């Protein structure tokens, strides 16, 4: 399993695209991560992902593979523990994410993607 570390740069290096693993839905690595400038074929598999500065949006490139939404993130990395205030996020079949109360979520400060396919956010 690969380890992903948060890198801090003095200048902005671009955004990251995080999506469900559409290449192998049965893989233990449930998530794909790539730089925004890379092609979807270059995405790397990870079991867990931590991201900040997240906006959820449709992406035509991943949509070709059956992935309706992606997370566009400022930084990606690993996490030690999930904060207590993190809320579960669910994919609504209408094509967007909702929290436990059914409220639509289009962006978040922190995103925690777990190895079981679960998604938690801090708004």
Secondary structure, DSSP 8 states (H G I E B T S, - for coil): ---------SS----EEEEE--S-TTSS--EEEEETTS-GGG-EEES-EEEEEEEEEE-HHHHTTT--EEEEESEEE--S---TT-EE-EEETTTEEE-TTS-EE-EEEEEEE-TTS-EEEE-
